[in-house]
Amino acid sequence: MNQCETCAYYEYDEEFDEYFCSVNMDEDDYGRLVSESGGRSTCPYYRDGDEYKVVRHQM
């Protein structure tokens, strides 16, 4: 499973019928992200999209 698939910033665009990353980053940020370990590094913008994770942890 791709890390992006569980990220809160991974959104679906109905107009283009595809998923995309909605993080507001410029070209330099994207270049650094891709160049680090050939794009296989952990994304610094990743945010878990599981809204119920905290609730399950409290139970």
MARTIRO-703454 format. One record per residue: residue number from 1; residue in one letter; x, y, z of N, C-alpha, C in turn. Coordinates in Angstrom, 3 decimals. Layout:
[rec NUM, "A", [X, Y, Z], [X, Y, Z], [X, Y, Z]]
...
This chain:
[rec 1, "M", [0.846, -1.180, 0.000], [0.000, 0.000, 0.000], [0.890, 1.242, 0.000]]
[rec 2, "N", [0.569, 2.176, -0.841], [1.271, 3.435, -0.941], [0.922, 4.297, 0.268]]
[rec 3, "Q", [1.916, 4.983, 0.834], [1.680, 5.833, 1.994], [0.652, 6.923, 1.674]]
[rec 4, "C", [0.635, 7.399, 0.439], [-0.301, 8.456, 0.050], [-1.761, 8.017, 0.186]]
[rec 5, "E", [-2.034, 6.754, 0.013], [-3.411, 6.265, 0.044], [-4.080, 6.443, 1.401]]
[rec 6, "T", [-3.304, 6.577, 2.473], [-3.872, 6.767, 3.801], [-3.689, 8.196, 4.301]]
[rec 7, "C", [-3.171, 9.075, 3.456], [-2.886, 10.453, 3.854], [-4.136, 11.321, 3.736]]
[rec 8, "A", [-4.281, 12.245, 4.671], [-5.427, 13.150, 4.664], [-5.374, 14.120, 3.484]]
[rec 9, "Y", [-4.200, 14.330, 2.916], [-4.048, 15.255, 1.793], [-4.260, 14.591, 0.435]]
[rec 10, "Y", [-4.513, 13.305, 0.417], [-4.708, 12.576, -0.831], [-6.182, 12.664, -1.187]]
[rec 11, "E", [-6.513, 13.512, -2.146], [-7.917, 13.806, -2.452], [-8.262, 13.408, -3.875]]
[rec 12, "Y", [-9.547, 13.172, -4.076], [-10.052, 12.776, -5.385], [-10.594, 13.990, -6.127]]
[rec 13, "D", [-10.220, 14.123, -7.387], [-10.702, 15.210, -8.242], [-11.676, 14.617, -9.253]]
[rec 14, "E", [-12.952, 14.944, -9.115], [-13.978, 14.387, -10.005], [-13.813, 14.867, -11.443]]
[rec 15, "E", [-13.355, 16.091, -11.606], [-13.194, 16.653, -12.951], [-12.163, 15.876, -13.773]]
[rec 16, "F", [-11.043, 15.503, -13.148], [-9.990, 14.778, -13.844], [-10.054, 13.274, -13.595]]
[rec 17, "D", [-10.958, 12.830, -12.696], [-11.147, 11.420, -12.376], [-9.851, 10.767, -11.901]]
[rec 18, "E", [-9.157, 11.446, -10.964], [-7.918, 10.901, -10.415], [-7.648, 11.493, -9.035]]
[rec 19, "Y", [-6.765, 10.833, -8.296], [-6.363, 11.301, -6.981], [-5.141, 12.192, -7.113]]
[rec 20, "F", [-4.984, 13.112, -6.173], [-3.831, 14.007, -6.187], [-3.487, 14.416, -4.762]]
[rec 21, "C", [-2.280, 14.928, -4.593], [-1.831, 15.424, -3.293], [-2.199, 16.897, -3.208]]
[rec 22, "S", [-2.961, 17.271, -2.193], [-3.441, 18.646, -2.074], [-2.557, 19.528, -1.197]]
[rec 23, "V", [-1.367, 19.042, -0.828], [-0.453, 19.851, -0.029], [0.016, 21.027, -0.875]]
[rec 24, "N", [0.000, 22.199, -0.295], [0.423, 23.401, -1.001], [1.945, 23.527, -0.910]]
[rec 25, "M", [2.643, 22.926, -1.883], [4.104, 23.018, -1.897], [4.555, 23.589, -3.232]]
[rec 26, "D", [5.661, 24.290, -3.199], [6.164, 24.865, -4.438], [7.076, 23.867, -5.152]]
[rec 27, "E", [7.588, 24.258, -6.286], [8.406, 23.369, -7.116], [9.686, 22.945, -6.398]]
[rec 28, "D", [10.277, 23.836, -5.606], [11.500, 23.509, -4.864], [11.227, 22.441, -3.805]]
[rec 29, "D", [10.114, 22.600, -3.073], [9.747, 21.603, -2.063], [9.537, 20.238, -2.702]]
[rec 30, "Y", [8.828, 20.216, -3.821], [8.569, 18.957, -4.514], [9.870, 18.338, -5.009]]
[rec 31, "G", [10.763, 19.142, -5.529], [12.054, 18.643, -5.994], [12.859, 18.014, -4.878]]
[rec 32, "R", [12.868, 18.645, -3.705], [13.567, 18.071, -2.543], [12.929, 16.761, -2.114]]
[rec 33, "L", [11.611, 16.713, -2.119], [10.899, 15.501, -1.708], [11.227, 14.333, -2.623]]
[rec 34, "V", [11.247, 14.570, -3.921], [11.513, 13.515, -4.891], [12.985, 13.105, -4.895]]
[rec 35, "S", [13.890, 14.067, -4.715], [15.315, 13.763, -4.789], [15.820, 12.998, -3.565]]
[rec 36, "E", [15.169, 13.108, -2.439], [15.578, 12.383, -1.236], [15.312, 10.894, -1.423]]
[rec 37, "S", [16.357, 10.143, -1.514], [16.278, 8.683, -1.656], [15.445, 8.263, -2.859]]
[rec 38, "G", [15.512, 9.003, -3.928], [14.786, 8.627, -5.137], [13.284, 8.675, -4.971]]
[rec 39, "G", [12.779, 9.508, -4.060], [11.337, 9.626, -3.857], [10.774, 8.558, -2.944]]
[rec 40, "R", [11.626, 7.767, -2.329], [11.151, 6.672, -1.463], [11.209, 7.021, 0.017]]
[rec 41, "S", [11.560, 8.258, 0.328], [11.635, 8.648, 1.725], [10.242, 8.918, 2.285]]
[rec 42, "T", [10.162, 9.071, 3.576], [8.896, 9.382, 4.220], [8.528, 10.829, 3.918]]
[rec 43, "C", [7.314, 11.049, 3.553], [6.855, 12.391, 3.194], [6.742, 13.242, 4.460]]
[rec 44, "P", [7.369, 14.418, 4.471], [7.278, 15.284, 5.661], [5.895, 15.909, 5.835]]
[rec 45, "Y", [5.063, 15.841, 4.814], [3.721, 16.422, 4.878], [2.648, 15.396, 5.233]]
[rec 46, "Y", [3.038, 14.152, 5.396], [2.059, 13.084, 5.641], [1.269, 13.359, 6.917]]
[rec 47, "R", [-0.047, 13.219, 6.820], [-0.939, 13.310, 7.976], [-1.934, 12.180, 7.859]]
[rec 48, "D", [-1.999, 11.347, 8.872], [-2.889, 10.189, 8.846], [-4.327, 10.644, 8.665]]
[rec 49, "G", [-4.992, 10.091, 7.662], [-6.363, 10.467, 7.360], [-7.399, 9.735, 8.183]]
[rec 50, "D", [-6.957, 8.886, 9.106], [-7.880, 8.120, 9.940], [-8.390, 8.999, 11.077]]
[rec 51, "E", [-9.603, 9.498, 10.938], [-10.173, 10.404, 11.925], [-10.485, 9.719, 13.256]]
[rec 52, "Y", [-10.622, 8.428, 13.238], [-11.023, 7.697, 14.445], [-9.839, 7.084, 15.189]]
[rec 53, "K", [-8.634, 7.330, 14.730], [-7.440, 6.757, 15.360], [-7.322, 7.179, 16.829]]
[rec 54, "V", [-7.563, 8.441, 17.130], [-7.466, 8.949, 18.500], [-8.536, 8.304, 19.360]]
[rec 55, "V", [-9.736, 8.179, 18.848], [-10.839, 7.597, 19.608], [-10.526, 6.139, 19.962]]
[rec 56, "R", [-10.028, 5.378, 18.996], [-9.685, 3.977, 19.268], [-8.570, 3.869, 20.292]]
[rec 57, "H", [-7.642, 4.831, 20.286], [-6.524, 4.821, 21.229], [-7.037, 5.086, 22.645]]
[rec 58, "Q", [-8.080, 5.891, 22.793], [-8.604, 6.247, 24.123], [-9.434, 5.136, 24.739]]
[rec 59, "M", [-9.880, 4.182, 23.945], [-10.751, 3.115, 24.460], [-9.980, 2.093, 25.237]]
